């Protein structure tokens, strides 16, 4: 099973995701969201932070479809997509993930030809791993 590498600053992100919540670290002083998580605000240099919920809606800002040769744990799943999502309510935040057909679906569950820059997406969470995934937003 593929699992994220969790560091001290990013641990709350993964804890909230395991509970089905998408939250981003936000400066408690100036209110600017930041990702990846880090100890100090790049805008005001404050060390005060909190984890605020976001809607989980966004748009595909960029993507790639890797093909073998890849790391062994990923090669069996190729080809699959890796998308960069710009969050609707925090446009400076971009999260990496996979576009899938439904929550818990495998990485290769969506035809790569359906991935489009600018497509609107919504976060879902894998019911087994708790990892965030993305599905196309229904129009």
C-alpha positions in Angstrom: 0.0 0.0 0.0 1.3 3.5 -0.9 1.5 5.8 2.1 2.5 9.5 2.4 5.7 10.5 4.2 4.5 12.4 7.2 6.6 15.1 8.9 5.9 17.1 12.1 4.6 20.2 10.2 2.4 18.2 7.9 1.0 15.6 10.3 -2.2 17.6 11.0 -3.0 17.6 7.3 -3.0 13.8 7.2 -4.9 13.5 10.5 -7.7 15.7 9.2 -7.7 13.8 5.9 -8.1 10.5 7.8 -11.3 12.0 9.3 -12.6 13.0 5.9 -11.7 16.7 6.2 -9.6 18.9 3.9 -7.8 21.6 5.9 -4.9 23.8 5.2 -2.4 25.4 7.5 -3.2 29.1 8.0 -1.3 31.9 9.7 -3.2 32.7 13.0 -1.9 36.3 12.8 -2.3 37.5 9.1 -4.8 34.8 8.0 -2.8 33.7 4.9 -3.1 30.0 4.0 0.1 28.1 3.3 1.0 24.8 1.7 3.2 22.9 2.1 2.9 23.3 5.9 5.8 24.9 7.6 6.6 26.5 11.0 6.8 30.1 9.9 4.5 32.3 7.8 6.2 33.4 4.6 4.0 36.6 4.6 4.4 38.0 8.1 7.0 35.6 9.7 4.7 34.6 12.5 5.0 31.2 14.1 1.3 31.1 15.0 -0.8 28.8 12.9 -4.1 27.0 12.8 -5.7 24.4 10.5 -8.7 25.8 8.7 -11.2 23.8 6.7 -11.5 24.4 2.9 -14.4 23.4 0.6 -12.4 20.8 -1.3 -13.5 22.3 -4.6 -10.9 23.4 -7.1 -9.7 23.2 -10.7 -7.0 21.2 -12.4 -4.1 23.6 -12.7 -1.7 21.0 -14.3 -1.3 17.3 -14.7 1.0 14.5 -16.0 0.4 10.9 -17.0 3.4 8.8 -15.9 4.3 5.7 -17.9 6.8 3.0 -17.0 9.6 2.7 -16.0 8.6 3.9 -12.6 9.2 2.9 -9.0 8.1 -0.7 -8.6 5.1 0.2 -6.3 3.7 2.5 -9.0 4.6 0.6 -12.2 1.7 -1.8 -12.0 -0.8 1.1 -11.8 0.5 3.0 -14.9 -0.6 4.8 -16.8 -2.4 6.9 -14.3 -2.8 10.7 -13.8 -1.2 13.0 -11.2 -3.0 16.3 -11.0 -2.2 19.7 -9.4 -5.3 21.2 -8.0 -5.7 24.9 -7.4 -8.2 25.3 -4.5 -11.3 27.5 -5.2 -11.3 29.1 -1.8 -7.5 29.4 -1.4 -6.2 30.0 -5.0 -2.5 30.2 -4.0 -2.7 26.7 -2.6 -2.1 23.9 -5.0 -2.4 20.2 -3.9 -1.0 17.2 -5.7 -3.3 14.2 -6.1 -5.0 11.8 -8.4 -8.2 12.1 -10.4 -10.3 9.0 -9.9 -13.7 7.8 -10.9 -15.0 7.6 -7.2 -13.7 7.6 -3.7 -11.4 4.7 -3.1 -11.0 3.9 -6.8 -7.5 2.9 -8.0 -5.2 5.4 -9.5 -5.9 4.1 -13.0 -9.7 4.2 -12.7 -10.2 7.2 -15.0 -9.2 7.3 -18.6 -6.3 9.8 -18.9 -8.0 11.4 -21.9 -10.7 12.7 -19.5 -8.2 14.9 -17.6 -8.3 18.6 -18.7 -6.5 21.7 -17.4 -9.2 23.9 -15.9 -11.6 21.1 -15.2 -13.5 21.5 -11.9 -12.9 18.9 -9.3 -14.0 18.0 -5.7 -12.0 16.2 -3.1 -13.1 12.8 -1.8 -11.3 10.5 0.6 -10.3 6.9 0.1 -12.4 5.0 2.7 -9.5 2.6 3.4 -6.5 4.8 3.5 -8.1 8.2 4.2 -5.9 9.7 1.5 -7.5 12.7 -0.4 -8.4 12.0 -4.0 -10.2 14.1 -6.6 -13.2 13.5 -8.7 -14.7 15.6 -11.6 -17.3 18.0 -10.2 -20.7 17.3 -11.6 -22.0 20.2 -13.7 
